[in-house]
């Protein structure tokens, strides 16, 4: 036990290192949020691409006239 007031901040974990830890934690949370937004945008783009390709395939291969395959 220390006799000096504020010995917790002067030993082991200093106030500066606690601030650095908080900034690092906040940056990690922010990076995770940005990654989730990027992943959601990528999923939407992939869905649009698949939809467009399906429409293209349908228009190319299912566009035969009514009397062509009798």
C-alpha positions, 0 to 999 in steps of 0.5 A: 500500500502506498502512502502517496495520493494518486499512486495508482496513476503513477505506478503500473498504468499511467494516465497517459497509457490509459488514454492511449488504450482508450483511443486504441479501443475507440479506433478498433470499434470505429474500424469494425463499424466501417468494415461492417458497412463495407461488407453490407455494401459489398453484399448489396453490390453482389446481389445487384450483379447476380440479378443483372446476370440472371436477367441477361441469361433469361433474355438471351436463352429464354427469348425464343419465339413461341413457334420456334420449338414445336 
